[in-house]
Amino acid sequence: MKKVQILALVAACIVGIAALVLNTSKTGEETSVSKESVAIQAVTCQHMVCNIEACDYEVEEGVIPNNSFLSTILQGYGVAYKTVINLVEKSKGVFDVKKIRSKQPYYVLKNKENQEVDYFIYKQNTTDFVVFDMAKKGTTVYTYEKPVVINEKAGSGVIVSSLYEAVEEAGMTSSMAIELAGVFAWQIDFTRVQPGDEFKVLYEERICEGELIGTGNVQSAILTNSGKEFHAYLFNGGYYDENGKPLESMFLKSPVEFSRISSKFNKRRRHPIKKRIIPHLGTDYAAPKGTPIIAVADGVVTKSSYTGGNGKYVKLKHSSIYETQYLHMSKRGVKVGEHVKQGEVIGYVGSTGLATGPHVCFRFWKNGVQVNHLRQDLPAADPLDEATLSLFHVERKDLRIRLDKTIFSPEL
Ligand SMILES: [Zn+2]
């Protein structure tokens, strides 16, 4: 436990400097002593903790110990058992006290005169706090969120080896690569992003008390992939291309993010183990053992099993037309009959069965026939109606103007 002086209290949710209004009309009558006390007060009373004037309290700071309950922590500060029960009751619908996590910071505000705890403040994350208020008669529990400023930012880059590196090179956090891959997951197979591919993106950054606390929420982006341009515009919570066609489609392009295709769909492939021509009716994605394998579309698990050739594998039925299968898993993650959502993890990359190294052999059926999924023109999500489409184009033009303020591959 660390005792924190009011003046040093910078970690808590400081929301601003309380303006101290001095009555200047009386200045002439004041003695030098009273002036000094006003000056001290002005320096001391600078901080607010979750909108509470911290200068009125003695503030202690701590972290939630392992395997501890709110009740034990509060009782450790001398809070009466009855009050604790009351707080737990009042917290219902506001915050689940069972979800208090160890290592999270908390602040205790004690009444300077009687040393009683008036507030217990639990920090959920950078911006969110839960305030257990015991100051007034009848306790209350409420949440407090630090004010966050959202700035629109633009960035661009050229892929040299990977999207990750290009994004970091452009001064953005690597999470932007995951976000961009998510936006274009239905259009671009990120296992096939090539050197020279370019992107520009309009996104938001969240600032709290002058510090960057997060980036993301892509507003629009243009990405070139092998000379082809792909557009994304955020509208009504979804992404659309320049014509207002939803980017979201029934199928994702790949069952593994950030892997590489090690063997294509090929009806005349020489088998690497059997050493003879055996059609390869799937696409192999090489990735490290343990990499999550995701369902390319919503569906039902029809097989979750093992054979000598397939190793551990999972088969999904997506509709009366489409089925997919994922082979050579190190571990299966779903059982027959389970419903899975697009993007849900169904197993992990391995090399069980006939495999020379860790990869997932991805197989795709259309009307019972195995086909190359990369050659299919797959169904899209619901299109926008005409009225909404014209609203979309207004929004898109505006986003495009903002996006175009950034240029591809800025000169360094
Ligand atoms: Zn294969």
Residues whose N, C-alpha, C, O or C-beta is under 5 A from the ligand:
A	BS01	ZN	G282 T283 D284 C361
